[in-house]
Amino acid sequence: MLKRLLTLSFLTLIILPVVNARPLADQKEEHAQIKLAVDELKAEVIVLERQVRTMQESLDRNSGQVTALITQIVDNVTAIRQAQSRVAEGSTSALASVNGLGERLSATNERIDRLSSQLAELKKLVENLPKLPTFTTITPGNPDQLFAAAYGDYSRGNYDLAISEFRQYVETYPSSEMADNAQYWIGECLVSKKQYSEAITEFDKVAAMFPKGDKVPGARFKKGMALMELGQTDAARAEFTALIKLYPRSHEATLARQQLGER
């Protein structure tokens, strides 16, 4: 697209002197063609901006889902290995059921193999997630570049810089569709720094500042998890319960039920 824009600018510099020498009708036709080309470029820019927003929203959703799946699989593997260990210990005092135990051990090994394959697939999924572009400089007034830069710094572990950029985004573009996302990722940065109390404060701001935003369920779930890290189990359970009641069909409600031990 940049190449087309530069080409268009170059052609404009060459064509305009010639156009001025042509009859008025020819000049109008030439100007109309140039305007049409510019309008097409504007339309392409709008489409790309929408694609960036869609990609970011997809990343936000997938990151939570992939993390939850990996956690579930790891828990399943641990539970299976514990059961396998108990079965192996019991086999020494129950020689009469050796054949049956062998079959069960074989079955659990197969389950472990399947879970290991799922972990490998999830690893590939995470590695193949699209990466946002890196910006060495941010164009003033460009919200997409600012958000992409902030998320890129978060991905690289530059949490303080990412927090600063996400805050700048929220303050500069509070009415943007991605403003609630930016506020949410401030909390995520603080969680990564293990500053759970500060993260809870930032997650609370998501619902307070953007009550209709699509990141509210995620912020409430992550608040509950931060409370768990602080050892405030009762408060965490209350948060999970409220999340399930307010957003019963959300993915975060499913995760909250798992934390509460519900089905």
SEBAZA-650726 format. One record per residue (C-alpha): residue number from 0; y, x, z. Coordinates in nm, 2 decimals. Layout:
// SEBAZA-650726
<r nr="NUM" py="Y" px="X" pz="Z"/>
...
//
This chain:
// SEBAZA-650726
<r nr="0" py="0.00" px="0.00" pz="0.00"/>
<r nr="1" py="0.24" px="0.29" pz="0.09"/>
<r nr="2" py="0.16" px="0.44" pz="-0.25"/>
<r nr="3" py="0.26" px="0.12" pz="-0.42"/>
<r nr="4" py="0.58" px="0.09" pz="-0.22"/>
<r nr="5" py="0.68" px="0.45" pz="-0.31"/>
<r nr="6" py="0.59" px="0.39" pz="-0.67"/>
<r nr="7" py="0.80" px="0.07" pz="-0.67"/>
<r nr="8" py="1.10" px="0.25" pz="-0.52"/>
<r nr="9" py="1.07" px="0.53" pz="-0.77"/>
<r nr="10" py="1.05" px="0.29" pz="-1.06"/>
<r nr="11" py="1.35" px="0.10" pz="-0.92"/>
<r nr="12" py="1.56" px="0.41" pz="-0.93"/>
<r nr="13" py="1.46" px="0.48" pz="-1.29"/>
<r nr="14" py="1.48" px="0.13" pz="-1.41"/>
<r nr="15" py="1.81" px="0.01" pz="-1.26"/>
<r nr="16" py="2.04" px="0.23" pz="-1.47"/>
<r nr="17" py="1.86" px="0.10" pz="-1.78"/>
<r nr="18" py="1.87" px="-0.25" pz="-1.66"/>
<r nr="19" py="2.25" px="-0.24" pz="-1.62"/>
<r nr="20" py="2.28" px="-0.14" pz="-1.99"/>
<r nr="21" py="2.07" px="-0.44" pz="-2.10"/>
<r nr="22" py="2.19" px="-0.79" pz="-2.18"/>
<r nr="23" py="2.24" px="-1.02" pz="-1.87"/>
<r nr="24" py="1.92" px="-1.22" pz="-1.96"/>
<r nr="25" py="1.71" px="-0.90" pz="-1.97"/>
<r nr="26" py="1.86" px="-0.79" pz="-1.64"/>
<r nr="27" py="1.77" px="-1.12" pz="-1.47"/>
<r nr="28" py="1.42" px="-1.10" pz="-1.60"/>
<r nr="29" py="1.38" px="-0.75" pz="-1.47"/>
<r nr="30" py="1.52" px="-0.84" pz="-1.13"/>
<r nr="31" py="1.28" px="-1.14" pz="-1.11"/>
<r nr="32" py="0.99" px="-0.91" pz="-1.18"/>
<r nr="33" py="1.10" px="-0.66" pz="-0.91"/>
<r nr="34" py="1.15" px="-0.94" pz="-0.66"/>
<r nr="35" py="0.80" px="-1.07" pz="-0.74"/>
<r nr="36" py="0.65" px="-0.73" pz="-0.68"/>
<r nr="37" py="0.84" px="-0.70" pz="-0.35"/>
<r nr="38" py="0.73" px="-1.04" pz="-0.24"/>
<r nr="39" py="0.37" px="-0.94" pz="-0.31"/>
<r nr="40" py="0.40" px="-0.63" pz="-0.10"/>
<r nr="41" py="0.55" px="-0.84" pz="0.18"/>
<r nr="42" py="0.25" px="-1.08" pz="0.16"/>
<r nr="43" py="0.01" px="-0.78" pz="0.18"/>
<r nr="44" py="0.19" px="-0.65" pz="0.49"/>
<r nr="45" py="0.15" px="-0.99" pz="0.66"/>
<r nr="46" py="-0.22" px="-1.00" pz="0.58"/>
<r nr="47" py="-0.27" px="-0.64" pz="0.72"/>
<r nr="48" py="-0.08" px="-0.74" pz="1.04"/>
<r nr="49" py="-0.31" px="-1.03" pz="1.09"/>
<r nr="50" py="-0.61" px="-0.81" pz="1.03"/>
<r nr="51" py="-0.49" px="-0.57" pz="1.29"/>
<r nr="52" py="-0.46" px="-0.85" pz="1.55"/>
<r nr="53" py="-0.80" px="-0.99" pz="1.46"/>
<r nr="54" py="-0.96" px="-0.65" pz="1.49"/>
<r nr="55" py="-0.80" px="-0.60" pz="1.83"/>
<r nr="56" py="-0.91" px="-0.94" pz="1.96"/>
<r nr="57" py="-1.26" px="-0.86" pz="1.83"/>
<r nr="58" py="-1.26" px="-0.53" pz="2.01"/>
<r nr="59" py="-1.14" px="-0.70" pz="2.34"/>
<r nr="60" py="-1.43" px="-0.95" pz="2.32"/>
<r nr="61" py="-1.69" px="-0.70" pz="2.21"/>
<r nr="62" py="-1.61" px="-0.45" pz="2.48"/>
<r nr="63" py="-1.68" px="-0.69" pz="2.76"/>
<r nr="64" py="-1.99" px="-0.83" pz="2.60"/>
<r nr="65" py="-2.14" px="-0.49" pz="2.52"/>
<r nr="66" py="-2.07" px="-0.37" pz="2.88"/>
<r nr="67" py="-2.23" px="-0.68" pz="3.02"/>
<r nr="68" py="-2.54" px="-0.64" pz="2.80"/>
<r nr="69" py="-2.58" px="-0.27" pz="2.89"/>
<r nr="70" py="-2.55" px="-0.36" pz="3.26"/>
<r nr="71" py="-2.82" px="-0.63" pz="3.23"/>
<r nr="72" py="-3.06" px="-0.41" pz="3.04"/>
<r nr="73" py="-3.02" px="-0.12" pz="3.28"/>
<r nr="74" py="-3.08" px="-0.37" pz="3.57"/>
<r nr="75" py="-3.39" px="-0.50" pz="3.39"/>
<r nr="76" py="-3.53" px="-0.15" pz="3.34"/>
<r nr="77" py="-3.47" px="-0.06" pz="3.70"/>
<r nr="78" py="-3.65" px="-0.38" pz="3.82"/>
<r nr="79" py="-3.94" px="-0.32" pz="3.59"/>
<r nr="80" py="-3.99" px="0.04" pz="3.70"/>
<r nr="81" py="-3.98" px="-0.07" pz="4.07"/>
<r nr="82" py="-4.24" px="-0.34" pz="4.00"/>
<r nr="83" py="-4.45" px="-0.08" pz="3.81"/>
<r nr="84" py="-4.42" px="0.15" pz="4.11"/>
<r nr="85" py="-4.54" px="-0.12" pz="4.35"/>
<r nr="86" py="-4.83" px="-0.20" pz="4.12"/>
<r nr="87" py="-4.93" px="0.16" pz="4.10"/>
<r nr="88" py="-4.92" px="0.20" pz="4.48"/>
<r nr="89" py="-5.13" px="-0.12" pz="4.52"/>
<r nr="90" py="-5.39" px="0.00" pz="4.27"/>
<r nr="91" py="-5.51" px="0.26" pz="4.51"/>
<r nr="92" py="-5.62" px="0.00" pz="4.76"/>
<r nr="93" py="-5.75" px="-0.25" pz="4.50"/>
<r nr="94" py="-6.00" px="-0.06" pz="4.29"/>
<r nr="95" py="-6.17" px="-0.39" pz="4.19"/>
<r nr="96" py="-5.87" px="-0.50" pz="3.99"/>
<r nr="97" py="-5.81" px="-0.18" pz="3.80"/>
<r nr="98" py="-5.86" px="-0.34" pz="3.46"/>
<r nr="99" py="-5.61" px="-0.61" pz="3.53"/>
<r nr="100" py="-5.36" px="-0.37" pz="3.67"/>
<r nr="101" py="-5.40" px="-0.15" pz="3.36"/>
<r nr="102" py="-5.31" px="-0.45" pz="3.14"/>
<r nr="103" py="-5.01" px="-0.53" pz="3.34"/>
<r nr="104" py="-4.89" px="-0.17" pz="3.34"/>
<r nr="105" py="-4.93" px="-0.16" pz="2.96"/>
<r nr="106" py="-4.73" px="-0.48" pz="2.93"/>
<r nr="107" py="-4.45" px="-0.35" pz="3.14"/>
<r nr="108" py="-4.44" px="-0.03" pz="2.94"/>
<r nr="109" py="-4.41" px="-0.23" pz="2.63"/>
<r nr="110" py="-4.11" px="-0.42" pz="2.78"/>
<r nr="111" py="-3.95" px="-0.09" pz="2.88"/>
<r nr="112" py="-3.99" px="0.04" pz="2.52"/>
<r nr="113" py="-3.83" px="-0.28" pz="2.39"/>
<r nr="114" py="-3.54" px="-0.25" pz="2.63"/>
<r nr="115" py="-3.50" px="0.12" pz="2.54"/>
<r nr="116" py="-3.47" px="0.02" pz="2.18"/>
<r nr="117" py="-3.21" px="-0.24" pz="2.27"/>
<r nr="118" py="-3.01" px="0.03" pz="2.45"/>
<r nr="119" py="-3.02" px="0.25" pz="2.15"/>
<r nr="120" py="-2.90" px="-0.04" pz="1.93"/>
<r nr="121" py="-2.61" px="-0.11" pz="2.17"/>
<r nr="122" py="-2.52" px="0.26" pz="2.17"/>
<r nr="123" py="-2.49" px="0.25" pz="1.79"/>
<r nr="124" py="-2.29" px="-0.07" pz="1.81"/>
<r nr="125" py="-2.04" px="0.09" pz="2.05"/>
<r nr="126" py="-2.02" px="0.41" pz="1.83"/>
<r nr="127" py="-1.96" px="0.20" pz="1.52"/>
<r nr="128" py="-1.69" px="-0.02" pz="1.66"/>
<r nr="129" py="-1.37" px="0.02" pz="1.45"/>
<r nr="130" py="-1.12" px="0.27" pz="1.58"/>
<r nr="131" py="-0.75" px="0.18" pz="1.59"/>
<r nr="132" py="-0.52" px="0.42" pz="1.40"/>
<r nr="133" py="-0.35" px="0.70" pz="1.60"/>
<r nr="134" py="0.03" px="0.72" pz="1.57"/>
<r nr="135" py="0.20" px="1.05" pz="1.64"/>
<r nr="136" py="0.53" px="0.85" pz="1.64"/>
<r nr="137" py="0.60" px="0.48" pz="1.69"/>
<r nr="138" py="0.84" px="0.31" pz="1.46"/>
<r nr="139" py="1.10" px="0.13" pz="1.67"/>
<r nr="140" py="1.06" px="-0.25" pz="1.65"/>
<r nr="141" py="0.69" px="-0.23" pz="1.53"/>
<r nr="142" py="0.48" px="-0.41" pz="1.80"/>
<r nr="143" py="0.15" px="-0.35" pz="1.62"/>
<r nr="144" py="0.20" px="0.03" pz="1.62"/>
<r nr="145" py="0.30" px="0.02" pz="1.99"/>
<r nr="146" py="-0.01" px="-0.18" pz="2.09"/>
<r nr="147" py="-0.24" px="0.04" pz="1.87"/>
<r nr="148" py="-0.09" px="0.36" pz="2.03"/>
<r nr="149" py="-0.14" px="0.22" pz="2.38"/>
<r nr="150" py="-0.50" px="0.11" pz="2.32"/>
<r nr="151" py="-0.57" px="0.45" pz="2.15"/>
<r nr="152" py="-0.44" px="0.63" pz="2.46"/>
<r nr="153" py="-0.65" px="0.41" pz="2.68"/>
<r nr="154" py="-0.96" px="0.49" pz="2.47"/>
<r nr="155" py="-0.89" px="0.86" pz="2.50"/>
<r nr="156" py="-0.85" px="0.84" pz="2.88"/>
<r nr="157" py="-0.47" px="0.89" pz="2.87"/>
<r nr="158" py="-0.44" px="0.61" pz="3.12"/>
<r nr="159" py="-0.09" px="0.68" pz="3.26"/>
<r nr="160" py="0.06" px="0.70" pz="2.91"/>
<r nr="161" py="-0.13" px="0.39" pz="2.80"/>
<r nr="162" py="0.00" px="0.20" pz="3.11"/>
<r nr="163" py="0.35" px="0.30" pz="3.01"/>
<r nr="164" py="0.31" px="0.18" pz="2.65"/>
<r nr="165" py="0.14" px="-0.15" pz="2.75"/>
<r nr="166" py="0.43" px="-0.22" pz="2.99"/>
<r nr="167" py="0.68" px="-0.14" pz="2.72"/>
<r nr="168" py="0.49" px="-0.39" pz="2.49"/>
<r nr="169" py="0.50" px="-0.67" pz="2.75"/>
<r nr="170" py="0.87" px="-0.61" pz="2.83"/>
<r nr="171" py="0.97" px="-0.58" pz="2.47"/>
<r nr="172" py="0.75" px="-0.85" pz="2.31"/>
<r nr="173" py="0.68" px="-1.10" pz="2.59"/>
<r nr="174" py="0.64" px="-1.39" pz="2.34"/>
<r nr="175" py="0.39" px="-1.20" pz="2.12"/>
<r nr="176" py="0.03" px="-1.32" pz="2.08"/>
<r nr="177" py="-0.09" px="-0.99" pz="2.21"/>
<r nr="178" py="0.14" px="-0.97" pz="2.52"/>
<r nr="179" py="-0.13" px="-1.12" pz="2.75"/>
<r nr="180" py="-0.37" px="-0.86" pz="2.61"/>
<r nr="181" py="-0.13" px="-0.58" pz="2.68"/>
<r nr="182" py="-0.09" px="-0.70" pz="3.04"/>
<r nr="183" py="-0.47" px="-0.73" pz="3.08"/>
<r nr="184" py="-0.52" px="-0.37" pz="2.96"/>
<r nr="185" py="-0.28" px="-0.24" pz="3.22"/>
<r nr="186" py="-0.53" px="-0.37" pz="3.48"/>
<r nr="187" py="-0.81" px="-0.21" pz="3.29"/>
<r nr="188" py="-0.63" px="0.13" pz="3.29"/>
<r nr="189" py="-0.59" px="0.11" pz="3.67"/>
<r nr="190" py="-0.96" px="0.01" pz="3.71"/>
<r nr="191" py="-1.05" px="0.32" pz="3.51"/>
<r nr="192" py="-0.84" px="0.52" pz="3.75"/>
<r nr="193" py="-1.02" px="0.35" pz="4.04"/>
<r nr="194" py="-0.69" px="0.20" pz="4.17"/>
<r nr="195" py="-0.85" px="-0.13" pz="4.24"/>
<r nr="196" py="-0.57" px="-0.29" pz="4.45"/>
<r nr="197" py="-0.31" px="-0.21" pz="4.19"/>
<r nr="198" py="-0.54" px="-0.34" pz="3.92"/>
<r nr="199" py="-0.58" px="-0.67" pz="4.10"/>
<r nr="200" py="-0.20" px="-0.71" pz="4.11"/>
<r nr="201" py="-0.18" px="-0.65" pz="3.73"/>
<r nr="202" py="-0.47" px="-0.89" pz="3.66"/>
<r nr="203" py="-0.30" px="-1.16" pz="3.86"/>
<r nr="204" py="0.01" px="-1.12" pz="3.64"/>
<r nr="205" py="-0.19" px="-1.22" pz="3.33"/>
<r nr="206" py="-0.24" px="-1.57" pz="3.46"/>
<r nr="207" py="0.11" px="-1.58" pz="3.62"/>
<r nr="208" py="0.29" px="-1.47" pz="3.30"/>
<r nr="209" py="0.06" px="-1.61" pz="3.04"/>
<r nr="210" py="-0.12" px="-1.91" pz="3.19"/>
<r nr="211" py="-0.23" px="-2.03" pz="2.84"/>
<r nr="212" py="-0.34" px="-1.69" pz="2.72"/>
<r nr="213" py="-0.69" px="-1.62" pz="2.61"/>
<r nr="214" py="-0.72" px="-1.31" pz="2.84"/>
<r nr="215" py="-0.68" px="-1.52" pz="3.16"/>
<r nr="216" py="-1.06" px="-1.57" pz="3.21"/>
<r nr="217" py="-1.12" px="-1.20" pz="3.15"/>
<r nr="218" py="-0.85" px="-1.10" pz="3.39"/>
<r nr="219" py="-0.99" px="-1.32" pz="3.67"/>
<r nr="220" py="-1.34" px="-1.18" pz="3.62"/>
<r nr="221" py="-1.22" px="-0.82" pz="3.63"/>
<r nr="222" py="-1.02" px="-0.91" pz="3.94"/>
<r nr="223" py="-1.34" px="-1.03" pz="4.10"/>
<r nr="224" py="-1.51" px="-0.71" pz="4.01"/>
<r nr="225" py="-1.23" px="-0.51" pz="4.16"/>
<r nr="226" py="-1.26" px="-0.70" pz="4.48"/>
<r nr="227" py="-1.63" px="-0.61" pz="4.48"/>
<r nr="228" py="-1.54" px="-0.25" pz="4.45"/>
<r nr="229" py="-1.31" px="-0.28" pz="4.75"/>
<r nr="230" py="-1.59" px="-0.44" pz="4.95"/>
<r nr="231" py="-1.41" px="-0.78" pz="4.97"/>
<r nr="232" py="-1.73" px="-0.97" pz="4.88"/>
<r nr="233" py="-1.61" px="-1.31" pz="5.01"/>
<r nr="234" py="-1.29" px="-1.29" pz="4.81"/>
<r nr="235" py="-1.48" px="-1.18" pz="4.50"/>
<r nr="236" py="-1.72" px="-1.47" pz="4.53"/>
<r nr="237" py="-1.43" px="-1.71" pz="4.57"/>
<r nr="238" py="-1.27" px="-1.56" pz="4.25"/>
<r nr="239" py="-1.60" px="-1.60" pz="4.06"/>
<r nr="240" py="-1.64" px="-1.96" pz="4.18"/>
<r nr="241" py="-1.28" px="-2.05" pz="4.07"/>
<r nr="242" py="-1.34" px="-1.88" pz="3.73"/>
<r nr="243" py="-1.65" px="-2.09" pz="3.67"/>
<r nr="244" py="-1.47" px="-2.41" pz="3.77"/>
<r nr="245" py="-1.16" px="-2.35" pz="3.55"/>
<r nr="246" py="-1.34" px="-2.20" pz="3.25"/>
<r nr="247" py="-1.70" px="-2.32" pz="3.26"/>
<r nr="248" py="-1.78" px="-2.25" pz="2.90"/>
<r nr="249" py="-1.63" px="-1.90" pz="2.88"/>
<r nr="250" py="-1.83" px="-1.58" pz="2.84"/>
<r nr="251" py="-1.67" px="-1.46" pz="3.17"/>
<r nr="252" py="-1.80" px="-1.77" pz="3.35"/>
<r nr="253" py="-2.15" px="-1.66" pz="3.24"/>
<r nr="254" py="-2.09" px="-1.32" pz="3.38"/>
<r nr="255" py="-1.95" px="-1.47" pz="3.70"/>
<r nr="256" py="-2.26" px="-1.68" pz="3.75"/>
<r nr="257" py="-2.47" px="-1.37" pz="3.72"/>
<r nr="258" py="-2.26" px="-1.20" pz="3.99"/>
<r nr="259" py="-2.32" px="-1.50" pz="4.21"/>
<r nr="260" py="-2.69" px="-1.50" pz="4.14"/>
<r nr="261" py="-2.69" px="-1.83" pz="3.96"/>
<r nr="262" py="-2.87" px="-1.92" pz="3.64"/>
//
